[in-house]
Amino acid sequence: MKHAGIRRFLVLLMGLLYLGLLYPLSSDLWHSHWLVGMHNNECEPMFLSFFVGLGVFLLLAVRNPPRHRSLIIFATFSSLLHAFVMAIETVEAFSHGVRRDYTDVVVAAVFGVILLVAIPGKREEVAGYS
């Protein structure tokens, strides 16, 4: 039961963190920052909207994480793959003399690891959840 409570807390934490991206998303859209300040970079608001939506569903999964195991696995691997791709982009940028901040790589990797710990075991799924 102790591990289940920790997993539930981690899913809640990640849901809230992803939902917290609603503020930068709103700011990017409201002030046309993606168009003017980011030089027509419409990708960031699209990624943020994906993560905000994922946050909503993670919050819904908090009540019964084993029932939503596949969603948590998806969130885990999307974060880890996102970090992996950004790490490659960062290395490539450095190899071409372009300095790129790698903070987003670390954040996505940490989110992925937290979610990895939060994945309920198969036995919990079969046994049910209280």
N, C-alpha and C positions, 0 to 999 in steps of 0.2 A: 504493500500500500504506500510506503514511503516513496518508492521510485515512481509510482503512478502520480503522486502529488507533485513531485519535481517535474515530471514530464508535462503535466497539465500546466504548471507555472511557466515552463519554457515556451509552450505553445502560446499561452496568453501573452507573454513578453514579446515574442516575435510578431504576433498578430498586432499588438499595439505599436511596435516599432515600424512595421510596414504601413499601418494605418497612419502613423505620424508623418509619412511622406506626403500626405494630403496637403500639408502646408506649403512645401516647396513646389508641388504640382500646381496648386492654386496660384501661387505667386508667379510661376513661369507663364501660366496661361493668362492671368489677369493683366499683367503688365507687358505682355508680348515679349518677355525676356528671351524666349526660345528663338524669336525672329530677329530681334535687334541686338541684344547683348550676347547671344550665343551664335550669331552669324548664321541664321536659318537652320539651326540644329533642332529639328522636330523630333529627333529620336529620344531625347531625355524625357520630355513630357509623356511620350508613349510608354517608356519603361516605367516611369513613376506610376502611371495609371494602372499598369499591370500589377505592380507591387502593392498598391493601395487595395485593389480588388482581392489579391491574395491575402492581405491582412484581414479583410472582412471575413473571408472563409476560414482563416485560421482561428479567428475569434469564435466563430460558430462551432469549430471543432473542439474547443476547450471543454465543453460539457462531456464529451465522450471521445477522447483521442483515439482509442483503438478502432472505433467505428469509422474514423476518418483517416486511418493509417495511410492509405494511398495518397491523400492530399498532403499529408506531412512529408511523405517520401518525395512527392513531386516538388514541394517547396524546398526541401533539402537539396535535391540534385539540381534544381534550377539555380539555386544560389551558388552551389559549388561550381557548376559549369560556367555560370556568369563570371565568377572570380577567375576561373581558369582562362577564359577568353580575354578578359581584361588584363590578366598577367602577361599573356602573349602580346597583346597590343602595347603594353608598357615596355616590355623588352624590345620590341620592334621599334617603338618610338625612340628609345634611348640609342639603339644601334644606328638610327638615322640622325642623331644629334638633336632630337626633339625631346625636351624635358616634359615629362608627364607626371602629374601627381598620382601616386599609387595608393592613396588612402582608400579609394573605392574598392580596390582589389582586396585589401585587408578587411574592410567592413563586410563585403559580400562573403568572403571566406569564413569570417567569424560567424555570420548569420547561418551559413551552411553547417558549420560544426555544431552550433547550438541546436539547430533543428535535427541534426544527425543524432544527438543525444536524446532528443525528444521523441524519436520514433518508437511507438509502442511495439512490444514483442508480439509475435504471432500467438503465443499462448494467451496473452491478455485479450486479443481479439476473439479467440475461440471461447475463453472463459467468461467473457462479458466484463462489464465495468460497473463499479458501484458509485 
